[in-house]
Amino acid sequence: MILRAFTALVFLIALGGFPARAPAQDSPANFNALMTELWPDARAKGITRANFDLAFAGLTPDPRVLAATRRQPEYGKPVGAYVNSIVSAGQIATGKRKEIEWRDTFIAVEKKFAVERWVLLAIWGMETSYGALKDKWDMFRSLATLANARYRHPYFRNELLVAMQIMQDGHIPRDRMVSSWAGAMGQTQFMPTNFMDYAIDFDGDGRRDIWNNVRDVLGSTGNYLHKGNWKYGLPWGFEVLVPRDFDFRKSRASFSEWKSLGVKRADGGAFPASGGGILFFPSGASGPGFIVTPNYDVLKEYNNSDAYAISVGHLTDRLRGGSPIVTPWPQADPQLPRDQRILLLRKLAELGYPVKKFEGHIDFDIRDHIRSEQAKFGMVPDGHPTAALLANMGVKAL
């Protein structure tokens, strides 16, 4: 994968393994031990002792950060409720005003990076309501707390070192290094490593400012998506309607094949002329179905959550004048909590399916394995993990 660990709202971060449950708060004594352990690596990366001490000055573990590791808003409510809360009339109206305000910049970004303005707007709106929401967490305290607790070790430890480099290089002073609870910063929420790799000085003033300079924000986000292989002109996906006798075991096909199978776009539009996509029911067959494209994968690199990616994709469509989702979302749509998703993954591996990661993410390969299990039990094989499936498979919740 080209994009690594870049997160939006940072409630689910794309890569790496983290423990099934959030770690307990570490003591200040252990926090001091982290500093002792970290200093040789910081020095090897060229961090001065003065800047190292400045980063850690007065810090203690933040219990709110560890509590935040347990909160996953993309899974804490039905998918439809989550999507509707993001793709609101206010978000759409504000986004359209921002497109007019920054049109020249959007044109320039599209020309340089071949990324449509609407997806840039959607991510910007999703992350910080177009810059209106400001980060409030001390970046070094948050990253050090997570590194100290060895949460997703060594990911946050490494991000902490990179954050020191950002400060030392003069991109932003220590007292302004604020972030999300997990260290994401700026108007489209770059992790420190991604700032170093993808942030650019798009307006040519000599600084890469993703905090206050909208031109740099949009240019950097366009650069990030471009390097993530975003395909200009290809939709992220679209809602579809399947025929009454549809075989839900079918999940992957070319666009022409989907058409021949009687699958239709819900908005009445045409399928793309070439390529293919994956059929996906985020709330099961009783809710909306989508055919998603490789651009959907790019959105999931931004945040490894289907609810997030659908929200950004749908907001993209609405900003460009698209219609609402046609099929009603189910009212009763409990999402499996992370510990149960992990149990499901382990059970699939036990049954011989090629499952190698047990972090709780349900990707499209896993959904195909789920289809196979659902078919065994006479369930609709829509690939959607449910408590009923776990019960049929003999998986008991912890």
Buried (B, 14 or more C-beta within 10 A) or exposed (E): EEBBBBBBBBBBBBBBEBEEEBBEBBEEEEBBEBBEEBBEBBEEEEBEEEBBEBBBEEBEBBEEBBEBBEEBBBBEBBBBBBBBEBBEEEBBEBBBEBBEEBEEBBEBBBEBBBBBBBBBBBBBBBBBBBBEEEBEBBBBBBBBBBBBBBBBBEBBBBBBBBBBBBBBEEBBEBEEBBBBBBBBBBBBBBBBBBBBBBBBBBBEEEBBBBBEBBBBBBBBBBBBBBBBBBBEEBBBBBBBBBEEEBEBBBBEBBBBEBBEBEBBBBBEEEBBEEEBBBBBBBBBBBBBBBBBBBBBBBBBBBBBBBBBBBBBBBBBBBBBEBEEBEBEBBEEBEBBBBEBBBBBBEBBBEEEBEBEBBBBBBEBEBBBBBBBBBEEEEBBBBBBBBEEBBEBBEBEEE
